[in-house]
Amino acid sequence: MAFKNVIFITLLCTYVAAFTNEDIVSARIESCRGCSLNRLPEVKKFIVEDVPAYDRVEVKYISGAPPELILLGTADNELERLPLSQLNREQCNELLQSKGFPKKNKKSEF
């Protein structure tokens, strides 16, 4: 029985690691509104001030949830979950950009 579990876990890890940035359709950041987020001022600024500037990224507030970036494929299939707690604001922005999320175009006003 343990052997079957090892094979299943190996296949699951291979599947999760097999996606590329082209497989990522959108992202969601899940976090509580306060609690632990208030103890992470850099991550809080990223979520509140920076995330709205990105295309295809939404924020979902869940009571008690630690801040995580969830990468989504087609039909909102979860591809990967990345914790944000140990990152600073700049690293959070770099992470989103490295996963293929551009900032929205600012329209010039004339």
C-alpha positions in Angstrom: 0.0 0.0 0.0 2.8 2.4 0.8 4.3 1.8 -2.6 1.1 2.9 -4.3 1.1 6.1 -2.2 4.7 6.9 -3.3 3.7 6.4 -6.9 0.7 8.7 -6.5 2.7 11.4 -4.8 5.4 11.2 -7.4 2.9 11.5 -10.2 1.1 14.4 -8.5 4.4 16.3 -8.0 5.3 15.7 -11.6 2.0 17.1 -12.7 2.2 20.2 -10.5 5.8 20.9 -11.6 5.0 20.3 -15.3 3.1 23.6 -15.9 4.7 26.6 -17.5 3.9 30.3 -17.4 1.9 29.7 -20.6 -0.4 27.4 -18.6 -1.2 30.2 -16.1 -4.5 32.0 -17.0 -5.0 34.1 -14.0 -4.2 34.4 -10.3 -5.9 35.0 -7.0 -4.4 36.3 -3.8 -6.1 34.9 -0.7 -5.6 36.6 2.6 -7.3 37.7 5.7 -8.2 41.4 5.9 -6.4 42.0 9.2 -5.1 39.6 11.8 -1.8 38.2 10.4 -1.9 40.7 7.5 -1.5 43.6 9.9 1.7 42.0 11.1 3.0 41.9 7.5 3.0 45.6 6.5 5.0 45.0 3.3 2.6 42.3 2.1 -0.4 44.3 3.1 0.8 47.3 1.0 1.4 44.9 -1.9 -2.1 43.5 -1.7 -3.9 46.8 -1.1 -1.9 49.2 -3.3 -0.1 47.1 -5.9 -2.3 44.2 -6.9 -5.0 46.4 -8.4 -2.5 47.5 -11.0 -2.1 44.0 -12.4 -4.1 42.3 -15.2 -5.8 39.0 -14.4 -5.1 39.1 -10.6 -7.9 39.3 -8.0 -7.9 39.4 -4.3 -10.1 37.3 -2.2 -10.3 37.9 1.5 -10.8 34.9 3.7 -11.0 35.2 7.5 -7.9 33.8 9.1 -6.2 32.9 5.8 -2.4 33.5 5.5 -1.5 35.5 2.4 -1.0 33.3 -0.6 -0.7 33.7 -4.4 -2.7 31.0 -6.2 -1.9 30.5 -9.8 -4.9 29.3 -11.9 -5.1 27.5 -15.2 -8.1 27.0 -17.5 -11.5 26.5 -15.7 -9.9 28.0 -12.6 -7.9 24.9 -11.9 -5.3 25.5 -9.2 -1.8 25.1 -10.5 0.3 26.3 -7.6 0.0 28.0 -4.2 2.8 30.3 -3.1 3.1 31.8 0.4 3.7 35.5 0.5 4.4 35.8 4.3 8.2 35.7 4.0 8.4 38.2 1.1 8.7 42.0 1.1 6.7 44.2 -1.2 9.3 44.3 -3.9 9.7 40.5 -3.9 5.9 40.1 -4.1 5.8 42.3 -7.2 8.8 40.5 -8.8 7.0 37.1 -8.2 3.8 38.2 -10.0 5.8 39.6 -12.9 8.0 36.5 -13.1 4.8 34.4 -13.4 3.8 36.5 -16.5 1.4 39.1 -15.0 1.9 42.5 -16.6 0.7 45.7 -15.0 -2.3 47.3 -16.6 -1.7 49.9 -19.2 -2.1 53.4 -17.9 -4.0 55.5 -20.4 -2.6 58.9 -21.1 -4.9 61.8 -20.5 -4.7 64.7 -22.9 
